[in-house]
Amino acid sequence: MNLAIFDIDGTLTETDHVDEISFVQALANAHAITEISTDWASYPHTTDSAITSHIFQERFNRAPEEIELLKFKTCFVRLLEDYRATDPSLFAEIVGASLMLRRLNQEPEWRVALASGGWRVSATLKLKAAGIEVDDLPAAFADDGLSREEILQSAVLKAQLLYRQGH
């Protein structure tokens, strides 16, 4: 079996811009954190969980507490939902992404998984808003690890279990 693993923002959905705007605004709204770098590649790991932890470490000299993460995520998702309600075009599918996922997963030698640096709740919202059905696909998110490597490893393990493949 060959496994194709896809990211979401900028790969399956045109959501990079709305994601960035919502992330920055949620930090300001939830924790009064402003003037952060949006050069995501400059962070040690480019995942929502790692970026948030890094920013808290820089600003407060500590990791965020669970309640603070929950407040931030809730605000972030609410902003995404508001943008979706006012401008659905911000959540467009990358042309052909849904069809490609379906076709690839129907190939006898191929299977598909998702691995996103975004949190599950925001990634799921973006996929649904773009009209991409992925409920039956194994997936890993920023909830599953701080680094992209950890998230990819989690996606591979979930795919092996779902598709009943050995190591």
KOLTOR-567793 format. One record per residue (C-alpha): residue number from 0; residue in three letters; y, z, x. Coordinates in nm, 2 decimals, m for minus. Each point is the difference from the previous one (the first is absolute). Layout:
<recs>
<rec n="NUM" res="ALA" Y="Y" Z="Z" X="X"/>
...
</recs>
This chain:
<recs>
<rec n="0" res="MET" Y="0.00" Z="0.00" X="0.00"/>
<rec n="1" res="ASN" Y="0.35" Z="m0.08" X="0.11"/>
<rec n="2" res="LEU" Y="0.28" Z="0.23" X="m0.11"/>
<rec n="3" res="ALA" Y="0.35" Z="m0.12" X="m0.06"/>
<rec n="4" res="ILE" Y="0.25" Z="0.29" X="m0.01"/>
<rec n="5" res="PHE" Y="0.35" Z="m0.06" X="m0.15"/>
<rec n="6" res="ASP" Y="0.32" Z="0.20" X="0.01"/>
<rec n="7" res="ILE" Y="0.22" Z="0.00" X="m0.31"/>
<rec n="8" res="ASP" Y="0.37" Z="m0.01" X="0.08"/>
<rec n="9" res="GLY" Y="0.09" Z="m0.34" X="0.13"/>
<rec n="10" res="THR" Y="m0.36" Z="m0.11" X="m0.01"/>
<rec n="11" res="LEU" Y="m0.11" Z="0.01" X="m0.36"/>
<rec n="12" res="THR" Y="0.34" Z="0.09" X="m0.16"/>
<rec n="13" res="GLU" Y="0.36" Z="m0.08" X="0.07"/>
<rec n="14" res="THR" Y="0.09" Z="0.37" X="0.00"/>
<rec n="15" res="ASP" Y="0.13" Z="0.07" X="0.35"/>
<rec n="16" res="HIS" Y="0.36" Z="0.01" X="m0.11"/>
<rec n="17" res="VAL" Y="m0.04" Z="0.22" X="m0.31"/>
<rec n="18" res="ASP" Y="m0.23" Z="0.23" X="0.19"/>
<rec n="19" res="GLU" Y="0.26" Z="0.05" X="0.27"/>
<rec n="20" res="ILE" Y="0.29" Z="0.06" X="m0.24"/>
<rec n="21" res="SER" Y="m0.21" Z="0.24" X="m0.21"/>
<rec n="22" res="PHE" Y="m0.13" Z="0.19" X="0.31"/>
<rec n="23" res="VAL" Y="0.34" Z="0.06" X="0.15"/>
<rec n="24" res="GLN" Y="0.15" Z="0.09" X="m0.34"/>
<rec n="25" res="ALA" Y="m0.28" Z="0.24" X="m0.08"/>
<rec n="26" res="LEU" Y="0.05" Z="0.19" X="0.33"/>
<rec n="27" res="ALA" Y="0.37" Z="0.03" X="m0.09"/>
<rec n="28" res="ASN" Y="m0.06" Z="0.11" X="m0.36"/>
<rec n="29" res="ALA" Y="m0.29" Z="0.24" X="0.07"/>
<rec n="30" res="HIS" Y="0.10" Z="0.15" X="0.33"/>
<rec n="31" res="ALA" Y="0.36" Z="m0.10" X="0.08"/>
<rec n="32" res="ILE" Y="m0.13" Z="m0.20" X="0.30"/>
<rec n="33" res="THR" Y="0.23" Z="m0.29" X="0.07"/>
<rec n="34" res="GLU" Y="0.07" Z="m0.24" X="0.28"/>
<rec n="35" res="ILE" Y="m0.36" Z="m0.06" X="0.11"/>
<rec n="36" res="SER" Y="m0.12" Z="m0.29" X="0.21"/>
<rec n="37" res="THR" Y="m0.16" Z="m0.28" X="m0.21"/>
<rec n="38" res="ASP" Y="m0.14" Z="m0.16" X="0.31"/>
<rec n="39" res="TRP" Y="m0.34" Z="0.10" X="m0.11"/>
<rec n="40" res="ALA" Y="m0.16" Z="m0.13" X="0.32"/>
<rec n="41" res="SER" Y="0.19" Z="0.26" X="0.20"/>
<rec n="42" res="TYR" Y="m0.20" Z="0.29" X="m0.16"/>
<rec n="43" res="PRO" Y="m0.32" Z="0.12" X="0.17"/>
<rec n="44" res="HIS" Y="m0.20" Z="m0.12" X="m0.30"/>
<rec n="45" res="THR" Y="0.12" Z="m0.24" X="m0.28"/>
<rec n="46" res="THR" Y="m0.14" Z="0.18" X="m0.30"/>
<rec n="47" res="ASP" Y="0.18" Z="0.19" X="m0.28"/>
<rec n="48" res="SER" Y="m0.17" Z="0.33" X="0.10"/>
<rec n="49" res="ALA" Y="0.07" Z="m0.04" X="0.37"/>
<rec n="50" res="ILE" Y="0.36" Z="m0.11" X="m0.04"/>
<rec n="51" res="THR" Y="0.07" Z="0.28" X="m0.24"/>
<rec n="52" res="SER" Y="m0.15" Z="0.25" X="0.24"/>
<rec n="53" res="HIS" Y="0.19" Z="m0.14" X="0.29"/>
<rec n="54" res="ILE" Y="0.33" Z="0.02" X="m0.19"/>
<rec n="55" res="PHE" Y="m0.06" Z="0.36" X="m0.10"/>
<rec n="56" res="GLN" Y="m0.09" Z="0.09" X="0.36"/>
<rec n="57" res="GLU" Y="0.33" Z="m0.16" X="0.12"/>
<rec n="58" res="ARG" Y="0.22" Z="0.16" X="m0.27"/>
<rec n="59" res="PHE" Y="m0.16" Z="0.33" X="m0.06"/>
<rec n="60" res="ASN" Y="m0.22" Z="0.05" X="0.31"/>
<rec n="61" res="ARG" Y="m0.31" Z="0.03" X="m0.22"/>
<rec n="62" res="ALA" Y="m0.25" Z="m0.19" X="m0.21"/>
<rec n="63" res="PRO" Y="0.08" Z="m0.04" X="m0.37"/>
<rec n="64" res="GLU" Y="m0.17" Z="0.25" X="m0.23"/>
<rec n="65" res="GLU" Y="m0.23" Z="m0.13" X="m0.28"/>
<rec n="66" res="ILE" Y="0.26" Z="0.08" X="m0.27"/>
<rec n="67" res="GLU" Y="0.27" Z="m0.19" X="0.20"/>
<rec n="68" res="LEU" Y="m0.24" Z="m0.30" X="0.03"/>
<rec n="69" res="LEU" Y="m0.07" Z="0.01" X="m0.37"/>
<rec n="70" res="LYS" Y="0.37" Z="0.01" X="m0.09"/>
<rec n="71" res="PHE" Y="0.07" Z="m0.29" X="0.23"/>
<rec n="72" res="LYS" Y="m0.30" Z="m0.21" X="m0.13"/>
<rec n="73" res="THR" Y="0.10" Z="0.07" X="m0.36"/>
<rec n="74" res="CYS" Y="0.35" Z="m0.11" X="0.07"/>
<rec n="75" res="PHE" Y="m0.11" Z="m0.31" X="0.19"/>
<rec n="76" res="VAL" Y="m0.24" Z="m0.11" X="m0.28"/>
<rec n="77" res="ARG" Y="0.27" Z="0.06" X="m0.26"/>
<rec n="78" res="LEU" Y="0.24" Z="m0.22" X="0.19"/>
<rec n="79" res="LEU" Y="m0.26" Z="m0.27" X="0.03"/>
<rec n="80" res="GLU" Y="m0.07" Z="0.02" X="m0.37"/>
<rec n="81" res="ASP" Y="0.37" Z="m0.02" X="m0.08"/>
<rec n="82" res="TYR" Y="0.04" Z="m0.31" X="0.22"/>
<rec n="83" res="ARG" Y="m0.31" Z="m0.16" X="m0.17"/>
<rec n="84" res="ALA" Y="0.16" Z="0.06" X="m0.34"/>
<rec n="85" res="THR" Y="0.33" Z="m0.15" X="0.09"/>
<rec n="86" res="ASP" Y="m0.11" Z="m0.28" X="0.23"/>
<rec n="87" res="PRO" Y="m0.37" Z="m0.09" X="m0.01"/>
<rec n="88" res="SER" Y="0.06" Z="m0.29" X="0.25"/>
<rec n="89" res="LEU" Y="0.02" Z="0.27" X="0.27"/>
<rec n="90" res="PHE" Y="m0.38" Z="0.04" X="m0.05"/>
<rec n="91" res="ALA" Y="m0.11" Z="m0.36" X="0.03"/>
<rec n="92" res="GLU" Y="m0.35" Z="m0.09" X="0.11"/>
<rec n="93" res="ILE" Y="m0.02" Z="m0.20" X="0.33"/>
<rec n="94" res="VAL" Y="m0.08" Z="m0.34" X="m0.14"/>
<rec n="95" res="GLY" Y="m0.38" Z="m0.03" X="m0.04"/>
<rec n="96" res="ALA" Y="m0.09" Z="0.35" X="0.12"/>
<rec n="97" res="SER" Y="m0.19" Z="0.10" X="m0.32"/>
<rec n="98" res="LEU" Y="m0.19" Z="m0.33" X="m0.01"/>
<rec n="99" res="MET" Y="m0.08" Z="0.03" X="0.37"/>
<rec n="100" res="LEU" Y="m0.14" Z="0.36" X="m0.04"/>
<rec n="101" res="ARG" Y="m0.22" Z="m0.11" X="m0.29"/>
<rec n="102" res="ARG" Y="m0.13" Z="m0.31" X="0.17"/>
<rec n="103" res="LEU" Y="m0.07" Z="0.17" X="0.33"/>
<rec n="104" res="ASN" Y="m0.18" Z="0.29" X="m0.17"/>
<rec n="105" res="GLN" Y="m0.22" Z="m0.26" X="m0.18"/>
<rec n="106" res="GLU" Y="m0.11" Z="m0.16" X="0.33"/>
<rec n="107" res="PRO" Y="m0.36" Z="0.12" X="0.08"/>
<rec n="108" res="GLU" Y="0.09" Z="0.09" X="0.36"/>
<rec n="109" res="TRP" Y="0.33" Z="0.16" X="m0.06"/>
<rec n="110" res="ARG" Y="0.13" Z="0.33" X="m0.15"/>
<rec n="111" res="VAL" Y="0.36" Z="0.12" X="m0.04"/>
<rec n="112" res="ALA" Y="0.17" Z="0.34" X="0.05"/>
<rec n="113" res="LEU" Y="0.35" Z="0.13" X="0.01"/>
<rec n="114" res="ALA" Y="0.18" Z="0.21" X="0.26"/>
<rec n="115" res="SER" Y="0.36" Z="0.09" X="m0.05"/>
<rec n="116" res="GLY" Y="0.24" Z="0.22" X="0.19"/>
<rec n="117" res="GLY" Y="0.14" Z="0.10" X="m0.34"/>
<rec n="118" res="TRP" Y="m0.12" Z="0.28" X="m0.22"/>
<rec n="119" res="ARG" Y="m0.26" Z="m0.08" X="m0.26"/>
<rec n="120" res="VAL" Y="0.24" Z="0.08" X="m0.29"/>
<rec n="121" res="SER" Y="0.27" Z="m0.24" X="0.12"/>
<rec n="122" res="ALA" Y="m0.24" Z="m0.27" X="0.11"/>
<rec n="123" res="THR" Y="m0.18" Z="0.00" X="m0.33"/>
<rec n="124" res="LEU" Y="0.33" Z="m0.03" X="m0.19"/>
<rec n="125" res="LYS" Y="0.11" Z="m0.30" X="0.21"/>
<rec n="126" res="LEU" Y="m0.33" Z="m0.18" X="m0.04"/>
<rec n="127" res="LYS" Y="0.00" Z="0.05" X="m0.38"/>
<rec n="128" res="ALA" Y="0.36" Z="m0.11" X="m0.02"/>
<rec n="129" res="ALA" Y="m0.09" Z="m0.32" X="0.19"/>
<rec n="130" res="GLY" Y="m0.30" Z="m0.06" X="m0.24"/>
<rec n="131" res="ILE" Y="m0.26" Z="0.04" X="0.28"/>
<rec n="132" res="GLU" Y="m0.32" Z="0.16" X="m0.13"/>
<rec n="133" res="VAL" Y="m0.17" Z="0.19" X="0.28"/>
<rec n="134" res="ASP" Y="m0.17" Z="0.29" X="m0.19"/>
<rec n="135" res="ASP" Y="m0.35" Z="m0.09" X="0.13"/>
<rec n="136" res="LEU" Y="0.10" Z="m0.04" X="0.36"/>
<rec n="137" res="PRO" Y="m0.05" Z="0.27" X="0.27"/>
<rec n="138" res="ALA" Y="0.34" Z="0.11" X="0.12"/>
<rec n="139" res="ALA" Y="0.17" Z="0.25" X="0.24"/>
<rec n="140" res="PHE" Y="0.36" Z="0.11" X="0.00"/>
<rec n="141" res="ALA" Y="0.24" Z="0.23" X="0.19"/>
<rec n="142" res="ASP" Y="m0.17" Z="0.29" X="m0.19"/>
<rec n="143" res="ASP" Y="m0.31" Z="m0.08" X="0.21"/>
<rec n="144" res="GLY" Y="0.16" Z="0.03" X="0.34"/>
<rec n="145" res="LEU" Y="0.32" Z="0.01" X="0.20"/>
<rec n="146" res="SER" Y="m0.06" Z="m0.31" X="0.22"/>
<rec n="147" res="ARG" Y="m0.09" Z="m0.35" X="m0.11"/>
<rec n="148" res="GLU" Y="m0.32" Z="0.03" X="0.21"/>
<rec n="149" res="GLU" Y="m0.11" Z="0.30" X="m0.20"/>
<rec n="150" res="ILE" Y="0.08" Z="m0.18" X="m0.32"/>
<rec n="151" res="LEU" Y="m0.20" Z="m0.31" X="0.11"/>
<rec n="152" res="GLN" Y="m0.29" Z="0.22" X="0.10"/>
<rec n="153" res="SER" Y="0.00" Z="0.16" X="m0.34"/>
<rec n="154" res="ALA" Y="0.02" Z="m0.35" X="m0.17"/>
<rec n="155" res="VAL" Y="m0.30" Z="m0.12" X="0.20"/>
<rec n="156" res="LEU" Y="m0.21" Z="0.31" X="m0.08"/>
<rec n="157" res="LYS" Y="0.09" Z="m0.03" X="m0.37"/>
<rec n="158" res="ALA" Y="m0.10" Z="m0.37" X="0.01"/>
<rec n="159" res="GLN" Y="m0.33" Z="0.08" X="0.17"/>
<rec n="160" res="LEU" Y="m0.08" Z="0.25" X="m0.27"/>
<rec n="161" res="LEU" Y="0.10" Z="m0.22" X="m0.29"/>
<rec n="162" res="TYR" Y="m0.16" Z="m0.31" X="0.14"/>
<rec n="163" res="ARG" Y="m0.31" Z="0.19" X="0.12"/>
<rec n="164" res="GLN" Y="0.03" Z="m0.11" X="0.37"/>
<rec n="165" res="GLY" Y="m0.12" Z="0.20" X="0.30"/>
<rec n="166" res="HIS" Y="0.21" Z="0.07" X="0.30"/>
</recs>
